[in-house]
Amino acid sequence: MEYSKDELVKKIEAARLVLDKSIDERQDYEEVYQNSVKLDRLIEEYIDSGY
């Protein structure tokens, strides 16, 4: 799925906040890991899009 640059930036920022919160709240490793993977995928999509 392709997003505009602004949409991707917003999704990346939101995913980062979710990851930070899951770390701060000491959630289960699997939850933190999945949040990290989601953020990594969005960052990868941003880079691949050439922004």
PDB file of N, H, CA, C and O in Angstrom:
ATOM      1  N   MET A   1       0.845  -1.163   0.000  1.00  0.00           N
ATOM      2  CA  MET A   1       0.000   0.000   0.000  1.00  0.00           C
ATOM      3  C   MET A   1       0.897   1.234   0.000  1.00  0.00           C
ATOM      4  O   MET A   1       1.844   1.323   0.781  1.00  0.00           O
ATOM      5  N   GLU A   2       0.600   2.158  -0.857  1.00  0.00           N
ATOM      6  H   GLU A   2      -0.169   2.086  -1.492  1.00  0.00           H
ATOM      7  CA  GLU A   2       1.409   3.368  -0.927  1.00  0.00           C
ATOM      8  C   GLU A   2       0.674   4.528  -0.270  1.00  0.00           C
ATOM      9  O   GLU A   2      -0.526   4.730  -0.460  1.00  0.00           O
ATOM     10  N   TYR A   3       1.441   5.277   0.506  1.00  0.00           N
ATOM     11  H   TYR A   3       2.415   5.113   0.660  1.00  0.00           H
ATOM     12  CA  TYR A   3       0.917   6.457   1.179  1.00  0.00           C
ATOM     13  C   TYR A   3       1.663   7.679   0.668  1.00  0.00           C
ATOM     14  O   TYR A   3       2.769   7.566   0.140  1.00  0.00           O
ATOM     15  N   SER A   4       1.060   8.834   0.827  1.00  0.00           N
ATOM     16  H   SER A   4       0.161   8.926   1.256  1.00  0.00           H
ATOM     17  CA  SER A   4       1.774  10.066   0.501  1.00  0.00           C
ATOM     18  C   SER A   4       2.837  10.284   1.576  1.00  0.00           C
ATOM     19  O   SER A   4       2.822   9.636   2.623  1.00  0.00           O
ATOM     20  N   LYS A   5       3.744  11.191   1.304  1.00  0.00           N
ATOM     21  H   LYS A   5       3.756  11.718   0.454  1.00  0.00           H
ATOM     22  CA  LYS A   5       4.817  11.476   2.259  1.00  0.00           C
ATOM     23  C   LYS A   5       4.242  11.899   3.605  1.00  0.00           C
ATOM     24  O   LYS A   5       4.679  11.407   4.645  1.00  0.00           O
ATOM     25  N   ASP A   6       3.276  12.799   3.596  1.00  0.00           N
ATOM     26  H   ASP A   6       2.922  13.199   2.751  1.00  0.00           H
ATOM     27  CA  ASP A   6       2.679  13.282   4.844  1.00  0.00           C
ATOM     28  C   ASP A   6       1.987  12.162   5.616  1.00  0.00           C
ATOM     29  O   ASP A   6       2.083  12.089   6.841  1.00  0.00           O
ATOM     30  N   GLU A   7       1.290  11.292   4.889  1.00  0.00           N
ATOM     31  H   GLU A   7       1.212  11.351   3.893  1.00  0.00           H
ATOM     32  CA  GLU A   7       0.623  10.169   5.544  1.00  0.00           C
ATOM     33  C   GLU A   7       1.637   9.235   6.204  1.00  0.00           C
ATOM     34  O   GLU A   7       1.441   8.780   7.331  1.00  0.00           O
ATOM     35  N   LEU A   8       2.716   8.961   5.483  1.00  0.00           N
ATOM     36  H   LEU A   8       2.875   9.330   4.567  1.00  0.00           H
ATOM     37  CA  LEU A   8       3.753   8.086   6.036  1.00  0.00           C
ATOM     38  C   LEU A   8       4.400   8.700   7.271  1.00  0.00           C
ATOM     39  O   LEU A   8       4.636   8.007   8.261  1.00  0.00           O
ATOM     40  N   VAL A   9       4.684   9.985   7.216  1.00  0.00           N
ATOM     41  H   VAL A   9       4.492  10.548   6.412  1.00  0.00           H
ATOM     42  CA  VAL A   9       5.292  10.657   8.370  1.00  0.00           C
ATOM     43  C   VAL A   9       4.364  10.559   9.579  1.00  0.00           C
ATOM     44  O   VAL A   9       4.817  10.284  10.690  1.00  0.00           O
ATOM     45  N   LYS A  10       3.077  10.781   9.368  1.00  0.00           N
ATOM     46  H   LYS A  10       2.709  11.005   8.465  1.00  0.00           H
ATOM     47  CA  LYS A  10       2.117  10.686  10.467  1.00  0.00           C
ATOM     48  C   LYS A  10       2.047   9.267  11.016  1.00  0.00           C
ATOM     49  O   LYS A  10       1.985   9.070  12.229  1.00  0.00           O
ATOM     50  N   LYS A  11       2.056   8.271  10.118  1.00  0.00           N
ATOM     51  H   LYS A  11       2.106   8.431   9.132  1.00  0.00           H
ATOM     52  CA  LYS A  11       2.012   6.878  10.553  1.00  0.00           C
ATOM     53  C   LYS A  11       3.284   6.502  11.304  1.00  0.00           C
ATOM     54  O   LYS A  11       3.228   5.769  12.292  1.00  0.00           O
ATOM     55  N   ILE A  12       4.421   6.994  10.847  1.00  0.00           N
ATOM     56  H   ILE A  12       4.467   7.589  10.045  1.00  0.00           H
ATOM     57  CA  ILE A  12       5.695   6.721  11.522  1.00  0.00           C
ATOM     58  C   ILE A  12       5.690   7.344  12.914  1.00  0.00           C
ATOM     59  O   ILE A  12       6.084   6.699  13.885  1.00  0.00           O
ATOM     60  N   GLU A  13       5.252   8.578  13.012  1.00  0.00           N
ATOM     61  H   GLU A  13       4.932   9.102  12.222  1.00  0.00           H
ATOM     62  CA  GLU A  13       5.209   9.248  14.318  1.00  0.00           C
ATOM     63  C   GLU A  13       4.264   8.530  15.271  1.00  0.00           C
ATOM     64  O   GLU A  13       4.577   8.366  16.450  1.00  0.00           O
ATOM     65  N   ALA A  14       3.107   8.101  14.767  1.00  0.00           N
ATOM     66  H   ALA A  14       2.853   8.234  13.809  1.00  0.00           H
ATOM     67  CA  ALA A  14       2.146   7.386  15.611  1.00  0.00           C
ATOM     68  C   ALA A  14       2.716   6.037  16.063  1.00  0.00           C
ATOM     69  O   ALA A  14       2.570   5.654  17.223  1.00  0.00           O
ATOM     70  N   ALA A  15       3.361   5.326  15.143  1.00  0.00           N
ATOM     71  H   ALA A  15       3.479   5.638  14.200  1.00  0.00           H
ATOM     72  CA  ALA A  15       3.950   4.034  15.482  1.00  0.00           C
ATOM     73  C   ALA A  15       5.084   4.199  16.496  1.00  0.00           C
ATOM     74  O   ALA A  15       5.261   3.350  17.370  1.00  0.00           O
ATOM     75  N   ARG A  16       5.839   5.269  16.386  1.00  0.00           N
ATOM     76  H   ARG A  16       5.694   5.958  15.676  1.00  0.00           H
ATOM     77  CA  ARG A  16       6.918   5.531  17.343  1.00  0.00           C
ATOM     78  C   ARG A  16       6.349   5.783  18.730  1.00  0.00           C
ATOM     79  O   ARG A  16       6.896   5.307  19.725  1.00  0.00           O
ATOM     80  N   LEU A  17       5.248   6.535  18.799  1.00  0.00           N
ATOM     81  H   LEU A  17       4.804   6.922  17.991  1.00  0.00           H
ATOM     82  CA  LEU A  17       4.614   6.790  20.090  1.00  0.00           C
ATOM     83  C   LEU A  17       4.094   5.496  20.721  1.00  0.00           C
ATOM     84  O   LEU A  17       4.225   5.291  21.928  1.00  0.00           O
ATOM     85  N   VAL A  18       3.509   4.634  19.904  1.00  0.00           N
ATOM     86  H   VAL A  18       3.402   4.800  18.923  1.00  0.00           H
ATOM     87  CA  VAL A  18       3.020   3.353  20.409  1.00  0.00           C
ATOM     88  C   VAL A  18       4.187   2.510  20.921  1.00  0.00           C
ATOM     89  O   VAL A  18       4.095   1.902  21.987  1.00  0.00           O
ATOM     90  N   LEU A  19       5.276   2.474  20.169  1.00  0.00           N
ATOM     91  H   LEU A  19       5.351   2.968  19.303  1.00  0.00           H
ATOM     92  CA  LEU A  19       6.451   1.712  20.599  1.00  0.00           C
ATOM     93  C   LEU A  19       7.011   2.282  21.897  1.00  0.00           C
ATOM     94  O   LEU A  19       7.290   1.533  22.833  1.00  0.00           O
ATOM     95  N   ASP A  20       7.173   3.579  21.959  1.00  0.00           N
ATOM     96  H   ASP A  20       6.945   4.187  21.198  1.00  0.00           H
ATOM     97  CA  ASP A  20       7.696   4.214  23.176  1.00  0.00           C
ATOM     98  C   ASP A  20       6.811   3.898  24.378  1.00  0.00           C
ATOM     99  O   ASP A  20       7.311   3.594  25.461  1.00  0.00           O
ATOM    100  N   LYS A  21       5.509   3.969  24.184  1.00  0.00           N
ATOM    101  H   LYS A  21       5.103   4.215  23.304  1.00  0.00           H
ATOM    102  CA  LYS A  21       4.579   3.695  25.281  1.00  0.00           C
ATOM    103  C   LYS A  21       4.694   2.238  25.732  1.00  0.00           C
ATOM    104  O   LYS A  21       4.694   1.954  26.930  1.00  0.00           O
ATOM    105  N   SER A  22       4.791   1.325  24.779  1.00  0.00           N
ATOM    106  H   SER A  22       4.791   1.556  23.806  1.00  0.00           H
ATOM    107  CA  SER A  22       4.896  -0.089  25.140  1.00  0.00           C
ATOM    108  C   SER A  22       6.193  -0.371  25.903  1.00  0.00           C
ATOM    109  O   SER A  22       6.223  -1.230  26.784  1.00  0.00           O
ATOM    110  N   ILE A  23       7.251   0.345  25.566  1.00  0.00           N
ATOM    111  H   ILE A  23       7.227   1.043  24.850  1.00  0.00           H
ATOM    112  CA  ILE A  23       8.519   0.192  26.294  1.00  0.00           C
ATOM    113  C   ILE A  23       8.389   0.804  27.682  1.00  0.00           C
ATOM    114  O   ILE A  23       8.767   0.180  28.674  1.00  0.00           O
ATOM    115  N   ASP A  24       7.860   2.012  27.759  1.00  0.00           N
ATOM    116  H   ASP A  24       7.552   2.519  26.953  1.00  0.00           H
ATOM    117  CA  ASP A  24       7.716   2.704  29.044  1.00  0.00           C
ATOM    118  C   ASP A  24       6.834   1.924  30.017  1.00  0.00           C
ATOM    119  O   ASP A  24       7.076   1.915  31.224  1.00  0.00           O
ATOM    120  N   GLU A  25       5.812   1.273  29.475  1.00  0.00           N
ATOM    121  H   GLU A  25       5.615   1.280  28.494  1.00  0.00           H
ATOM    122  CA  GLU A  25       4.889   0.519  30.322  1.00  0.00           C
ATOM    123  C   GLU A  25       5.366  -0.916  30.575  1.00  0.00           C
ATOM    124  O   GLU A  25       4.677  -1.713  31.212  1.00  0.00           O
ATOM    125  N   ARG A  26       6.536  -1.217  30.069  1.00  0.00           N
ATOM    126  H   ARG A  26       7.096  -0.570  29.552  1.00  0.00           H
ATOM    127  CA  ARG A  26       7.143  -2.553  30.244  1.00  0.00           C
ATOM    128  C   ARG A  26       6.190  -3.673  29.825  1.00  0.00           C
ATOM    129  O   ARG A  26       5.991  -4.652  30.545  1.00  0.00           O
ATOM    130  N   GLN A  27       5.616  -3.497  28.649  1.00  0.00           N
ATOM    131  H   GLN A  27       5.777  -2.702  28.064  1.00  0.00           H
ATOM    132  CA  GLN A  27       4.726  -4.529  28.113  1.00  0.00           C
ATOM    133  C   GLN A  27       5.535  -5.767  27.753  1.00  0.00           C
ATOM    134  O   GLN A  27       6.766  -5.737  27.731  1.00  0.00           O
ATOM    135  N   ASP A  28       4.832  -6.842  27.473  1.00  0.00           N
ATOM    136  H   ASP A  28       3.833  -6.866  27.491  1.00  0.00           H
ATOM    137  CA  ASP A  28       5.494  -8.094  27.105  1.00  0.00           C
ATOM    138  C   ASP A  28       6.447  -7.883  25.941  1.00  0.00           C
ATOM    139  O   ASP A  28       6.225  -7.030  25.082  1.00  0.00           O
ATOM    140  N   TYR A  29       7.504  -8.670  25.928  1.00  0.00           N
ATOM    141  H   TYR A  29       7.685  -9.363  26.626  1.00  0.00           H
ATOM    142  CA  TYR A  29       8.510  -8.584  24.869  1.00  0.00           C
ATOM    143  C   TYR A  29       7.861  -8.693  23.496  1.00  0.00           C
ATOM    144  O   TYR A  29       8.191  -7.919  22.598  1.00  0.00           O
ATOM    145  N   GLU A  30       6.955  -9.632  23.321  1.00  0.00           N
ATOM    146  H   GLU A  30       6.688 -10.261  24.051  1.00  0.00           H
ATOM    147  CA  GLU A  30       6.327  -9.850  22.011  1.00  0.00           C
ATOM    148  C   GLU A  30       5.589  -8.602  21.538  1.00  0.00           C
ATOM    149  O   GLU A  30       5.644  -8.259  20.357  1.00  0.00           O
ATOM    150  N   GLU A  31       4.904  -7.926  22.444  1.00  0.00           N
ATOM    151  H   GLU A  31       4.859  -8.205  23.404  1.00  0.00           H
ATOM    152  CA  GLU A  31       4.174  -6.698  22.106  1.00  0.00           C
ATOM    153  C   GLU A  31       5.155  -5.602  21.666  1.00  0.00           C
ATOM    154  O   GLU A  31       4.942  -4.940  20.650  1.00  0.00           O
ATOM    155  N   VAL A  32       6.213  -5.421  22.430  1.00  0.00           N
ATOM    156  H   VAL A  32       6.386  -5.959  23.255  1.00  0.00           H
ATOM    157  CA  VAL A  32       7.230  -4.418  22.090  1.00  0.00           C
ATOM    158  C   VAL A  32       7.863  -4.758  20.741  1.00  0.00           C
ATOM    159  O   VAL A  32       8.065  -3.887  19.894  1.00  0.00           O
ATOM    160  N   TYR A  33       8.165  -6.029  20.564  1.00  0.00           N
ATOM    161  H   TYR A  33       8.001  -6.736  21.252  1.00  0.00           H
ATOM    162  CA  TYR A  33       8.784  -6.479  19.310  1.00  0.00           C
ATOM    163  C   TYR A  33       7.869  -6.191  18.115  1.00  0.00           C
ATOM    164  O   TYR A  33       8.330  -5.675  17.098  1.00  0.00           O
ATOM    165  N   GLN A  34       6.595  -6.516  18.228  1.00  0.00           N
ATOM    166  H   GLN A  34       6.220  -6.935  19.055  1.00  0.00           H
ATOM    167  CA  GLN A  34       5.660  -6.287  17.124  1.00  0.00           C
ATOM    168  C   GLN A  34       5.523  -4.797  16.815  1.00  0.00           C
ATOM    169  O   GLN A  34       5.435  -4.407  15.650  1.00  0.00           O
ATOM    170  N   ASN A  35       5.504  -3.976  17.848  1.00  0.00           N
ATOM    171  H   ASN A  35       5.575  -4.293  18.793  1.00  0.00           H
ATOM    172  CA  ASN A  35       5.451  -2.526  17.636  1.00  0.00           C
ATOM    173  C   ASN A  35       6.709  -2.038  16.925  1.00  0.00           C
ATOM    174  O   ASN A  35       6.640  -1.161  16.064  1.00  0.00           O
ATOM    175  N   SER A  36       7.846  -2.603  17.284  1.00  0.00           N
ATOM    176  H   SER A  36       7.901  -3.316  17.983  1.00  0.00           H
ATOM    177  CA  SER A  36       9.107  -2.234  16.652  1.00  0.00           C
ATOM    178  C   SER A  36       9.124  -2.640  15.178  1.00  0.00           C
ATOM    179  O   SER A  36       9.578  -1.881  14.322  1.00  0.00           O
ATOM    180  N   VAL A  37       8.631  -3.830  14.897  1.00  0.00           N
ATOM    181  H   VAL A  37       8.263  -4.446  15.593  1.00  0.00           H
ATOM    182  CA  VAL A  37       8.580  -4.320  13.517  1.00  0.00           C
ATOM    183  C   VAL A  37       7.662  -3.432  12.674  1.00  0.00           C
ATOM    184  O   VAL A  37       7.981  -3.113  11.529  1.00  0.00           O
ATOM    185  N   LYS A  38       6.538  -3.042  13.235  1.00  0.00           N
ATOM    186  H   LYS A  38       6.278  -3.301  14.165  1.00  0.00           H
ATOM    187  CA  LYS A  38       5.608  -2.173  12.499  1.00  0.00           C
ATOM    188  C   LYS A  38       6.278  -0.841  12.152  1.00  0.00           C
ATOM    189  O   LYS A  38       6.168  -0.354  11.027  1.00  0.00           O
ATOM    190  N   LEU A  39       6.971  -0.261  13.130  1.00  0.00           N
ATOM    191  H   LEU A  39       7.061  -0.657  14.044  1.00  0.00           H
ATOM    192  CA  LEU A  39       7.674   0.992  12.891  1.00  0.00           C
ATOM    193  C   LEU A  39       8.759   0.806  11.833  1.00  0.00           C
ATOM    194  O   LEU A  39       8.903   1.642  10.940  1.00  0.00           O
ATOM    195  N   ASP A  40       9.513  -0.271  11.926  1.00  0.00           N
ATOM    196  H   ASP A  40       9.396  -0.949  12.652  1.00  0.00           H
ATOM    197  CA  ASP A  40      10.570  -0.546  10.942  1.00  0.00           C
ATOM    198  C   ASP A  40      10.007  -0.659   9.530  1.00  0.00           C
ATOM    199  O   ASP A  40      10.612  -0.164   8.579  1.00  0.00           O
ATOM    200  N   ARG A  41       8.865  -1.299   9.390  1.00  0.00           N
ATOM    201  H   ARG A  41       8.373  -1.700  10.163  1.00  0.00           H
ATOM    202  CA  ARG A  41       8.243  -1.450   8.058  1.00  0.00           C
ATOM    203  C   ARG A  41       7.833  -0.097   7.479  1.00  0.00           C
ATOM    204  O   ARG A  41       8.014   0.165   6.290  1.00  0.00           O
ATOM    205  N   LEU A  42       7.285   0.746   8.331  1.00  0.00           N
ATOM    206  H   LEU A  42       7.138   0.533   9.297  1.00  0.00           H
ATOM    207  CA  LEU A  42       6.890   2.079   7.864  1.00  0.00           C
ATOM    208  C   LEU A  42       8.118   2.908   7.459  1.00  0.00           C
ATOM    209  O   LEU A  42       8.088   3.610   6.448  1.00  0.00           O
ATOM    210  N   ILE A  43       9.173   2.825   8.234  1.00  0.00           N
ATOM    211  H   ILE A  43       9.197   2.254   9.055  1.00  0.00           H
ATOM    212  CA  ILE A  43      10.405   3.537   7.898  1.00  0.00           C
ATOM    213  C   ILE A  43      10.988   2.998   6.606  1.00  0.00           C
ATOM    214  O   ILE A  43      11.460   3.762   5.765  1.00  0.00           O
ATOM    215  N   GLU A  44      10.956   1.697   6.449  1.00  0.00           N
ATOM    216  H   GLU A  44      10.572   1.076   7.132  1.00  0.00           H
ATOM    217  CA  GLU A  44      11.445   1.076   5.204  1.00  0.00           C
ATOM    218  C   GLU A  44      10.624   1.554   4.005  1.00  0.00           C
ATOM    219  O   GLU A  44      11.180   1.850   2.947  1.00  0.00           O
ATOM    220  N   GLU A  45       9.312   1.629   4.172  1.00  0.00           N
ATOM    221  H   GLU A  45       8.861   1.389   5.031  1.00  0.00           H
ATOM    222  CA  GLU A  45       8.451   2.102   3.081  1.00  0.00           C
ATOM    223  C   GLU A  45       8.786   3.562   2.749  1.00  0.00           C
ATOM    224  O   GLU A  45       8.813   3.942   1.579  1.00  0.00           O
ATOM    225  N   TYR A  46       9.038   4.372   3.773  1.00  0.00           N
ATOM    226  H   TYR A  46       9.016   4.064   4.724  1.00  0.00           H
ATOM    227  CA  TYR A  46       9.396   5.773   3.574  1.00  0.00           C
ATOM    228  C   TYR A  46      10.694   5.872   2.765  1.00  0.00           C
ATOM    229  O   TYR A  46      10.782   6.652   1.817  1.00  0.00           O
ATOM    230  N   ILE A  47      11.686   5.086   3.142  1.00  0.00           N
ATOM    231  H   ILE A  47      11.614   4.452   3.912  1.00  0.00           H
ATOM    232  CA  ILE A  47      12.977   5.109   2.448  1.00  0.00           C
ATOM    233  C   ILE A  47      12.825   4.607   1.013  1.00  0.00           C
ATOM    234  O   ILE A  47      13.350   5.208   0.075  1.00  0.00           O
ATOM    235  N   ASP A  48      12.103   3.499   0.856  1.00  0.00           N
ATOM    236  H   ASP A  48      11.677   3.011   1.617  1.00  0.00           H
ATOM    237  CA  ASP A  48      11.906   2.920  -0.482  1.00  0.00           C
ATOM    238  C   ASP A  48      11.159   3.865  -1.417  1.00  0.00           C
ATOM    239  O   ASP A  48      11.337   3.813  -2.634  1.00  0.00           O
ATOM    240  N   SER A  49      10.319   4.732  -0.838  1.00  0.00           N
ATOM    241  H   SER A  49      10.175   4.774   0.151  1.00  0.00           H
ATOM    242  CA  SER A  49       9.551   5.675  -1.656  1.00  0.00           C
ATOM    243  C   SER A  49      10.408   6.836  -2.141  1.00  0.00           C
ATOM    244  O   SER A  49       9.992   7.602  -3.010  1.00  0.00           O
ATOM    245  N   GLY A  50      11.592   6.962  -1.582  1.00  0.00           N
ATOM    246  H   GLY A  50      11.930   6.340  -0.876  1.00  0.00           H
ATOM    247  CA  GLY A  50      12.518   8.014  -2.033  1.00  0.00           C
ATOM    248  C   GLY A  50      12.259   9.380  -1.444  1.00  0.00           C
ATOM    249  O   GLY A  50      12.673  10.390  -2.012  1.00  0.00           O
ATOM    250  N   TYR A  51      11.578   9.428  -0.311  1.00  0.00           N
ATOM    251  H   TYR A  51      11.241   8.607   0.151  1.00  0.00           H
ATOM    252  CA  TYR A  51      11.280  10.722   0.303  1.00  0.00           C
ATOM    253  C   TYR A  51      12.470  11.236   1.019  1.00  0.00           C
ATOM    254  O   TYR A  51      12.419  12.318   1.604  1.00  0.00           O
TER     255      TYR A  51
END
